[in-house]
Amino acid sequence: MRRIVIVSLIIAFIIPGVFAGLLSQVFQMELENGGKMEAIVMHDRYLVFHVDNGASPSYLEILDLETNRTVFEDIYLGYGFGSFLITPDSRYVVFDINNRVYVYENDPWGYSVRSTFSLEGVRLNSFSNYLFFIPDTKELIVFVSEWVNSSIGYKSWLFVTDINGNIAFKKNVYWVRWAYTDGENVYFIDTDVRTEESRFVVLSLNGYNNYSISLGKLIVPQVLPVNDSCESVQSAGESNTPYFVIYGVPFNTGLGNYITCIRVDQEGIDVVYNSKYIDWEIRDLVFTNGSFYALARESGVSLGQLRVVRFNWDFSSPGILLSVPVHTMKGYSPSRYDIAVLDGYLVIALGLINWGTREGVGWIGVVDPSSGVLLWDQYLESLNGIVEPKIYGHYVVWNPPSIVGIPDNRFYVYSIDLSNLPSFVEVWAPVTSRVYLDGVFVGETPLRLNVSPGIHTFRIVEELYYPYNITLNVESGRGYLLDADLRPLEGVLSVLSSPEAIVIIDGHGNFTAPFNLTLAPGKYLLKFQSAEYPEQYMTITKIVQVFSNRTTVVSVSLPLVYSNLTIMSSPQGARIILNGSEVGITPMSVLLKPGLYNISLQLEGYKPFSTAIDLRSREFTINATLERLLLNNTAHQELADREHNTSSKETPSGNTICGPAFLVSLLLIMTFLGRRF
């Protein structure tokens, strides 16, 4: 007997506080006596779930979520259940069990067995990884993996058959870790477990020709095509050229991601870039509007800091759109996650778990990818421990977790209707500011506003800042990020100096003090240097704070630096007359203030030496060569005699200096001078 309780079928229950019709619980199922189950939604319509009660045979059941009708049920499958599918037109249901494929066809009386066939050469303990149906040719593509031994590990088989079991193609490959088909080709990645070397393989369904390329070691990677449709990732002019992105966290460090981008065309496989490292740990990834959107965290940051990050084509210049608000659930951190593109929006589903209590809750959010604004979110605490979400089109399935200590006997299905999303405007400013919407005060920044569609004016004001005004044409169901770049009111800087100084502000300009200057508020570095005597006054710096709508006065007196004036003459001994005052004889050094000085040197028998200097430098030297006076021979002899005589009035023999000879010489000189003048 079937040991299951369907708690609710098509509940259509609207979560309190949610906009009408946005999120509805459409299905909930629970096993009475434990067991395991798995559910998916196919073609955005059919809920397919597989139940394994442990001791009892497993079975498959399919619900049409549009008609609320069970279309396939109570098919007991035995043990060793693999993959399953229903075709888009619901004509065929296909599943495999114990290496045998079952094809059911829908007719007016319900589903009946169309064919059953074995997968030749595959061991009984194998399981199917992937199962695809090609509508145009009614072909089945089956990947089956089996354990060989401890040295070889897993290997896989690839089968291409028709619905009657006629095998058209069979190939033994390495362990298949990911597979995908677009109806024309089958793409898969397989890994040689012994060498850990992986390759990307393309199998053409037209003639079953295949080609591959080595990827090297992909240690425990998560592998994903960038979207459900390969054509979603295209470069200009290549509408039929699919691209794939492979990303994985390095096994030995757990930090960052290595990204590989692969391009496939008729000529083969081309690696656009290989093993490009980014300092982000990507947990899930989608592609839309020419950009990648990832659920990721920065390397080394707690898993609680999960973010929605936008990357460009080559995964450079990441832009953080949204920090997923899991911090509002104290004690919870994301355990499982999924991100998908739905109706032009990013839909995020998180399974949050409290590792202390082993309790889990769900979180769903809708983000406008153009702005990163969160349009709607909801915690689903009623899930009672179900923490593994998966988004299938307009449905989110919460499957039982594979975590020890958490119940695994129930799952929930919610539908998402994004046709009635609200419009939000998030207002940010560098300082707390008042926000006016259409002239009405609505709050202070940062502010999140639910705004009706239409044209609206926003005014953000704050004292000491110029007002910020903007008009937005708000569309229904969109998010807008209004980052008000408030410009502060200028202040006046008034600078005085003694003596007159040249002022350089933040390394720019040469302003001569005194002056007034209008500047934006903030701190400035002022450098003061004497305008007239830069060598004689110290250069000083000063940090000045300029405030909005105020005058800041700065007055500076430059410390004076004395100059060392050195005066020398040849011959030495000349008297030094400085600005009319005798200050000494040469050679001599003196400290003086900067300025103009008149200097005269006087030495008997030599012409006076005079000069004027403008003393500016810290060291200044005058070296004067004195010129002798012009005299006759007698006068020269007398002068020479005087220079060699001592200052005593008596000679060593006792003769006086003023003897008869001296008097005669003096008379001759006077007579000579009298004749000259």
C-alpha positions in Angstrom: 0.0 0.0 0.0 1.2 3.5 -0.8 2.6 5.0 2.4 2.1 8.7 1.7 0.0 11.6 2.9 -0.7 14.5 0.6 -1.1 17.3 3.0 -2.2 19.9 0.5 -2.8 19.9 -3.3 -3.2 23.3 -4.9 -3.5 25.2 -1.7 -3.3 28.6 -3.5 -2.4 30.1 -0.1 -1.2 33.7 -0.2 1.6 34.4 2.2 0.6 37.2 4.6 2.2 40.5 3.7 2.9 39.5 0.1 1.5 41.4 -2.9 -1.6 39.5 -4.1 -0.8 36.6 -6.3 3.0 36.9 -6.0 3.8 33.7 -4.1 1.5 30.7 -3.6 2.0 27.3 -2.1 0.6 24.9 -4.6 1.7 21.5 -3.2 3.0 19.9 -0.1 3.7 16.2 0.5 4.9 14.2 3.4 5.7 10.5 4.0 4.1 8.9 7.0 6.9 6.5 7.9 10.0 8.3 6.6 11.7 7.6 3.4 13.1 9.9 0.7 11.7 11.8 -2.1 12.8 14.1 -4.9 10.7 16.5 -7.0 11.3 18.7 -10.0 9.1 20.8 -12.3 9.5 20.2 -16.0 8.5 22.5 -18.8 7.2 25.1 -16.3 4.1 22.9 -15.8 4.6 19.3 -14.7 5.5 18.4 -11.1 7.4 15.1 -11.3 8.3 13.5 -8.0 9.9 10.2 -7.2 9.3 8.5 -3.8 11.5 5.9 -2.2 10.0 4.5 1.0 13.0 2.4 1.7 11.5 -1.1 2.2 8.8 -0.6 -0.4 9.3 -0.2 -4.2 9.8 3.3 -5.4 7.3 5.0 -7.7 6.8 8.0 -9.9 4.0 10.5 -9.9 3.3 13.5 -12.2 0.9 16.4 -11.6 -0.2 18.9 -14.1 0.1 22.2 -12.2 -2.0 24.1 -14.7 -5.0 21.8 -14.6 -4.5 20.5 -11.0 -4.7 17.0 -12.4 -2.6 13.9 -11.7 -1.6 12.7 -15.1 0.7 9.8 -14.1 0.7 8.0 -10.8 1.1 4.9 -8.7 3.6 3.3 -11.0 5.7 0.9 -8.8 9.2 0.8 -10.1 11.1 -1.5 -7.8 14.5 -0.5 -6.6 17.5 1.3 -8.2 15.6 4.2 -9.6 17.5 6.5 -12.0 16.4 9.5 -14.1 13.0 10.5 -15.4 11.3 13.0 -17.7 8.0 13.9 -19.3 8.0 15.4 -22.8 6.8 19.0 -23.3 3.5 17.8 -24.9 3.1 15.3 -22.1 2.9 12.5 -24.7 5.8 10.4 -23.3 7.0 9.7 -19.8 10.4 8.1 -19.7 12.4 6.7 -16.8 15.0 4.1 -16.2 15.5 1.6 -13.4 18.0 -1.2 -12.9 19.5 -0.4 -16.3 16.1 -0.8 -18.0 14.4 2.1 -19.8 10.6 2.4 -19.6 8.7 4.5 -22.2 5.0 5.3 -21.5 2.9 6.9 -24.1 -0.3 9.0 -23.4 -3.4 7.9 -25.3 -7.1 8.7 -24.7 -7.3 6.1 -21.9 -4.2 7.3 -20.1 -0.6 6.3 -20.1 0.4 2.8 -21.2 3.8 1.2 -21.8 5.1 1.9 -25.3 8.4 0.1 -24.9 10.9 -1.2 -22.4 14.4 -2.1 -23.2 17.7 -2.8 -21.5 20.9 -0.7 -21.7 23.2 -3.4 -23.1 26.6 -3.9 -21.4 25.9 -1.8 -18.3 26.2 -3.3 -14.9 23.2 -3.7 -12.6 24.6 -1.4 -9.9 24.7 1.5 -12.3 22.6 4.6 -12.3 21.6 7.2 -14.9 23.0 10.7 -14.5 21.2 12.4 -17.3 18.2 11.6 -19.5 17.2 13.7 -22.5 14.5 13.5 -25.1 14.9 15.0 -28.6 11.3 15.9 -29.9 12.2 16.3 -33.6 13.7 12.8 -33.9 12.1 11.2 -30.9 15.5 10.0 -29.7 16.5 9.4 -26.2 20.0 10.3 -24.8 20.9 8.4 -21.7 24.1 8.8 -19.6 24.7 5.9 -17.2 27.5 5.8 -14.6 28.8 2.7 -12.9 31.4 1.9 -10.3 34.2 -0.2 -11.7 36.7 -0.7 -8.9 38.8 1.3 -6.5 41.6 1.9 -9.0 39.4 3.1 -11.9 36.5 4.5 -9.9 33.4 5.6 -11.9 33.0 5.4 -15.7 30.0 6.3 -17.8 28.2 5.1 -20.9 26.5 7.3 -23.5 23.5 5.8 -25.3 21.4 7.3 -28.2 18.3 5.3 -28.9 14.8 5.7 -30.3 11.7 5.3 -28.1 11.5 1.7 -29.1 15.0 0.9 -27.8 16.9 0.7 -31.0 20.4 1.8 -30.0 21.9 4.1 -32.7 25.0 5.1 -30.8 26.8 3.7 -27.8 30.1 4.9 -26.3 32.1 4.3 -23.2 33.4 7.6 -21.7 34.9 8.8 -18.5 32.8 9.7 -15.5 30.3 12.2 -16.8 29.8 15.1 -14.3 27.7 17.4 -16.3 25.6 17.1 -19.5 23.4 19.3 -21.7 21.7 19.3 -25.0 20.2 21.9 -27.3 18.5 19.4 -29.6 21.3 19.5 -32.2 24.3 18.6 -30.1 25.0 17.0 -26.7 27.6 18.7 -24.6 29.2 17.0 -21.6 32.2 17.1 -19.3 33.8 13.8 -18.2 36.7 13.2 -15.9 39.3 10.4 -15.7 39.1 9.7 -12.0 42.7 8.2 -12.1 44.4 11.3 -13.4 41.7 13.9 -12.5 42.0 15.2 -16.0 38.7 16.5 -17.5 37.6 17.2 -21.0 34.8 19.1 -22.7 33.0 16.9 -25.3 30.6 17.8 -28.1 28.5 15.0 -29.7 26.7 16.0 -32.9 23.3 14.2 -33.2 23.5 14.5 -37.0 25.8 11.5 -37.7 27.0 11.2 -34.1 30.4 12.8 -34.8 32.1 14.1 -31.7 35.1 16.2 -30.9 36.6 17.2 -27.5 39.2 19.4 -25.8 41.2 18.8 -22.7 40.4 21.1 -19.7 43.1 19.8 -17.4 42.3 19.2 -13.7 38.9 20.5 -12.5 39.1 19.5 -8.8 35.5 19.2 -7.5 34.1 21.9 -9.8 30.6 23.0 -10.0 29.9 23.0 -13.8 27.1 24.9 -15.4 26.1 26.3 -18.8 25.5 30.0 -18.3 21.8 29.6 -18.9 19.2 27.0 -19.8 19.5 28.1 -23.4 23.0 28.1 -24.9 22.0 30.8 -27.3 21.6 33.2 -24.3 25.3 33.7 -24.2 26.3 35.2 -27.5 28.8 37.7 -28.9 27.8 40.1 -31.7 27.1 38.4 -35.0 27.2 34.9 -33.5 23.5 34.2 -32.8 23.9 30.4 -33.2 27.2 30.0 -31.4 26.8 28.7 -27.8 29.2 29.6 -25.0 29.7 27.7 -21.8 31.2 28.7 -18.5 32.9 26.3 -16.1 33.6 27.4 -12.6 34.9 25.7 -9.6 36.4 26.4 -6.1 40.0 25.1 -5.7 39.9 22.0 -3.6 43.0 22.7 -1.6 42.2 26.3 -0.5 38.5 26.8 -1.0 39.2 30.4 -1.9 38.2 32.2 -5.1 37.1 30.6 -8.4 38.8 29.5 -11.6 36.7 30.4 -14.7 36.9 28.7 -18.1 34.9 30.0 -21.0 34.3 27.7 -24.0 33.0 28.6 -27.5 31.6 25.9 -29.8 31.0 26.2 -33.5 30.9 24.0 -36.5 34.7 23.7 -36.7 35.1 22.6 -33.1 35.8 23.9 -29.6 37.7 27.1 -28.8 38.7 28.1 -25.3 38.0 31.8 -24.9 39.9 31.9 -21.6 41.0 29.1 -19.4 41.4 28.9 -15.6 41.0 32.6 -15.0 41.2 33.3 -11.3 38.8 35.7 -9.6 38.8 36.5 -5.9 35.1 35.5 -5.5 33.6 32.2 -4.5 30.6 31.6 -6.9 27.8 29.5 -5.6 25.4 29.8 -8.5 25.5 31.7 -11.8 23.1 32.9 -14.6 23.5 35.1 -17.6 21.1 37.8 -18.9 21.3 41.2 -20.6 24.9 40.7 -21.5 26.2 40.2 -18.0 26.8 37.3 -15.5 24.9 37.4 -12.2 26.2 35.3 -9.4 25.4 34.3 -5.9 28.9 34.7 -4.5 31.0 35.8 -1.5 34.4 37.4 -1.4 37.1 34.9 -0.6 37.6 34.5 3.1 34.3 36.1 4.1 31.7 34.3 6.1 29.0 32.5 4.1 26.5 34.8 5.8 27.9 37.6 3.6 26.4 36.1 0.4 25.9 38.7 -2.3 24.4 39.2 -5.7 27.4 40.2 -7.9 27.3 41.3 -11.5 30.3 40.4 -13.8 31.0 41.5 -17.3 31.9 39.1 -20.1 35.5 38.3 -19.0 34.6 38.3 -15.3 36.5 41.5 -14.5 35.2 44.5 -12.6 32.7 42.8 -10.3 29.9 45.1 -9.1 28.0 44.2 -5.9 24.3 44.7 -6.5 22.8 43.3 -3.3 23.8 41.8 0.0 21.4 39.0 0.5 19.7 40.0 3.8 20.2 36.8 5.7 21.6 38.7 8.6 18.1 39.6 9.6 17.6 35.9 10.6 19.8 35.7 13.7 21.8 32.5 13.9 21.0 31.4 10.3 23.3 31.1 7.4 22.7 30.0 3.8 23.2 26.3 3.2 21.7 25.8 -0.3 21.0 28.4 -2.9 19.7 28.9 -6.4 19.4 31.9 -8.7 17.4 32.1 -12.0 16.2 34.6 -14.6 12.4 34.8 -14.7 10.5 37.3 -16.8 13.5 39.6 -16.9 14.1 39.5 -13.1 16.6 37.7 -10.9 14.8 35.3 -8.6 16.9 34.0 -5.6 16.0 31.1 -3.3 18.0 30.4 -0.2 17.8 27.6 2.3 18.9 29.0 5.6 19.9 26.7 8.5 20.7 27.2 12.2 23.5 24.8 12.8 22.9 24.9 16.5 19.3 23.9 16.4 19.3 22.2 13.0 16.3 24.2 12.1 15.9 25.5 8.6 13.8 28.3 6.9 13.5 29.5 3.3 14.0 32.9 1.8 12.9 34.1 -1.7 13.8 37.4 -3.2 13.2 39.2 -6.6 15.8 41.6 -7.8 15.8 44.1 -10.7 19.0 43.2 -12.5 19.4 46.7 -14.0 19.6 48.4 -10.7 20.2 45.7 -8.1 17.1 46.9 -6.1 15.3 44.2 -4.2 11.6 44.4 -5.3 10.2 41.8 -3.0 11.4 39.1 -0.5 9.8 36.7 1.9 10.9 34.3 4.7 9.2 31.0 4.7 9.4 29.8 8.2 6.6 27.3 7.8 9.0 25.0 5.7 10.1 23.5 9.0 13.6 22.5 8.1 13.3 22.2 4.3 16.5 23.9 3.1 17.3 22.8 -0.5 15.4 25.1 -3.0 15.5 24.8 -6.8 13.8 27.2 -9.2 12.1 25.7 -12.2 10.5 28.5 -14.3 7.6 29.9 -12.3 7.9 27.3 -9.5 10.2 26.8 -6.6 10.6 23.3 -5.2 11.9 22.8 -1.6 13.2 19.3 -1.5 14.2 17.4 1.6 17.8 18.2 2.6 20.7 15.7 2.5 22.0 16.9 5.9 22.3 14.7 8.9 19.8 15.5 11.6 17.2 17.3 9.4 13.9 15.6 8.5 13.9 14.4 4.9 10.3 13.1 4.4 8.5 16.1 2.8 8.7 18.7 0.1 6.9 21.9 -0.8 6.1 23.6 -4.1 5.5 27.3 -4.5 4.4 29.2 -7.6 5.7 32.7 -8.5 3.7 35.3 -10.3 5.8 38.4 -11.2 3.1 40.2 -13.1 2.1 42.4 -10.2 5.5 43.4 -8.7 5.7 46.7 -6.9 8.0 49.5 -8.0 10.7 50.7 -5.5 13.1 53.6 -5.4 16.1 53.4 -3.0 17.5 56.8 -2.1 21.1 57.2 -0.9 23.1 60.2 0.0 26.6 60.8 1.5 25.0 62.2 4.6 21.7 61.7 6.3 19.3 63.9 4.3 15.7 64.7 4.1 13.7 63.3 1.1 10.7 64.9 -0.5 8.6 63.0 -3.0 6.4 65.2 -5.1 6.8 67.9 -2.6 5.9 65.8 0.5 8.5 64.8 3.1 8.7 61.0 3.2 11.8 60.3 5.4 15.5 60.5 5.7 18.2 58.6 3.8 18.9 55.8 3.3 15.3 55.3 2.3 13.4 52.6 0.4 10.1 53.8 -1.1 7.3 51.9 -2.7 6.3 54.3 -5.5 3.4 54.1 -7.9 4.1 54.0 -11.6 4.3 57.4 -13.3 6.4 60.6 -13.3 7.7 61.7 -9.8 10.0 64.4 -8.6 12.5 63.8 -5.8 14.2 66.5 -3.8 17.0 65.6 -1.3 18.1 68.4 1.0 20.4 68.8 3.9 21.9 71.9 5.6 25.2 73.0 4.2 24.6 71.2 0.9 23.1 72.3 -2.4 19.7 70.6 -2.9 19.5 67.6 -5.2 16.5 67.5 -7.6 15.6 64.8 -10.1 12.5 63.6 -12.0 12.0 59.8 -12.5 9.6 58.1 -14.8 8.8 55.1 -12.6 7.7 52.0 -14.5 5.6 49.2 -13.0 7.6 46.4 -11.4 11.0 48.1 -11.7 13.6 49.2 -9.2 15.5 52.4 -9.2 18.7 53.3 -7.3 18.8 57.1 -6.7 22.3 57.9 -5.4 22.1 61.6 -4.6 25.5 63.2 -5.2 24.9 66.1 -2.8 27.4 68.9 -3.4 28.3 70.8 -0.2 28.1 74.6 0.0 31.4 76.3 -0.4 33.3 78.1 2.3 35.8 81.0 2.1 39.4 80.7 3.0 41.0 84.1 4.1 44.8 84.0 4.3 47.1 86.6 5.8 50.9 86.4 6.2 53.8 88.4 7.5 55.9 89.1 5.5 54.2 88.7 2.1 54.1 85.0 1.2 53.4 82.7 -1.7 50.8 80.1 -0.7 50.5 76.7 -2.5 47.2 74.8 -1.7 47.3 71.0 -1.9 50.3 71.2 -4.3 48.5 73.5 -6.8 48.5 77.2 -7.6 50.6 80.1 -6.4 48.5 82.5 -4.4 50.0 85.7 -3.0 48.8 86.5 0.5 46.8 88.2 1.6 43.9 86.7 -0.4 40.4 85.3 -0.1 39.5 82.0 -1.9 36.2 80.1 -2.3 36.6 76.4 -1.7 34.6 73.2 -1.2 34.4 72.1 2.5 37.2 69.8 3.6 40.8 69.8 4.8 43.6 71.5 2.8 47.3 71.5 3.1 48.8 75.1 2.8 52.5 75.7 2.1 53.8 79.2 2.9 57.0 80.6 1.4 58.3 84.2 1.6 57.5 86.1 -1.6 60.5 88.5 -1.4 63.1 86.6 0.6 62.5 82.9 0.3 66.0 82.1 1.5 65.7 84.2 4.6 62.4 83.0 5.9 61.4 79.5 6.9 58.9 77.6 4.7 56.0 76.3 6.8 53.0 74.1 6.1 49.6 74.2 7.8 46.5 72.0 7.5 43.3 74.0 7.4 39.7 72.9 7.7 37.2 74.8 5.4 33.6 74.7 6.5 30.4 75.1 4.5 29.0 78.6 4.4 31.7 80.0 6.7 34.9 82.0 6.4 38.0 80.4 7.8 40.8 82.9 8.6 44.5 81.8 8.6 47.2 84.2 9.7 50.8 83.1 9.5 54.1 84.8 10.5 57.1 83.3 8.8 60.1 82.8 11.1 63.1 84.8 10.0 66.3 83.0 9.1 69.5 85.2 9.6 72.2 85.3 6.9 75.9 84.7 7.5 77.8 87.5 5.8 81.6 86.9 5.4 83.8 89.9 4.5 87.4 89.4 3.4 90.0 91.7 1.8 93.5 91.5 0.3 95.4 92.8 2.1 93.7 92.0 5.4 93.1 94.5 8.2 90.8 96.9 6.4 88.2 98.6 8.5 84.6 97.5 7.8 82.0 100.3 7.6 78.4 98.7 7.6 75.6 101.2 6.9 77.8 104.1 8.2 79.0 102.2 11.4 82.4 100.6 11.9 81.8 97.0 12.9 85.4 95.5 12.7 88.3 94.6 10.4 88.7 92.0 7.7 88.4 89.1 7.7 85.1 89.0 9.6 81.7 87.1 9.6 78.5 88.6 10.9 74.8 87.4 11.2 72.4 89.9 9.6 68.7 90.1 8.8 67.8 90.0 5.1 67.7 93.4 3.4 69.8 96.1 1.7 73.3 96.9 3.1 76.0 99.5 2.2 79.5 98.1 3.0 82.8 100.1 2.8 86.4 98.9 3.4 89.2 101.3 4.4 92.9 100.7 4.7 95.6 103.3 4.9 97.5 103.6 1.6 94.7 101.9 -0.4 91.7 103.3 -2.1 88.5 102.8 -0.2 86.2 99.8 -1.4 82.5 100.3 -1.4 79.5 98.1 -2.4 75.8 97.7 -1.8 74.2 94.2 -1.4 70.6 92.9 -1.3 71.1 90.2 1.3 68.7 87.2 0.6 70.7 84.0 0.7 71.7 82.3 3.9 75.4 82.5 3.1 77.0 85.5 1.4 80.7 86.3 0.9 82.4 89.6 0.0 86.1 89.2 -1.1 87.6 92.5 -2.0 91.0 93.2 -3.5 92.2 96.7 -2.4 94.0 99.0 -4.8 97.1 101.0 -3.7 97.1 104.8 -3.7 99.4 106.4 -6.5 102.5 108.3 -4.8 106.0 109.6 -6.0 109.2 107.7 -5.4 110.1 109.6 -2.2 106.6 109.1 -0.9 106.7 105.4 -1.8 110.0 105.0 0.0 108.8 106.9 3.0 105.7 104.7 3.1 107.8 101.6 2.8 110.0 102.8 5.5 107.1 103.4 7.8 105.6 100.0 7.1 108.9 98.4 8.2 109.5 100.6 11.2 108.2 99.7 14.6 105.6 101.7 16.4 108.3 102.8 19.0 109.6 106.4 18.8 113.2 105.3 19.5 115.5 103.2 17.5 117.5 100.4 19.1 120.6 102.7 19.2 118.6 105.3 21.1 118.2 107.8 18.1 114.9 109.5 18.0 112.7 109.1 14.9 112.1 112.8 14.5 115.7 113.6 13.6 117.1 116.1 11.0 116.7 113.6 8.1 113.0 113.2 8.8 112.5 117.0 8.9 114.3 117.5 5.6 112.1 114.7 4.0 108.9 116.2 5.3 109.9 119.6 3.9 110.6 118.2 0.5 107.2 116.4 0.5 105.4 119.6 1.4 107.2 121.6 -1.2 106.3 118.9 -3.8 102.7 118.9 -2.8 102.6 122.7 -2.9 103.8 122.7 -6.5 101.2 120.0 -7.5 98.2 121.9 -6.1 
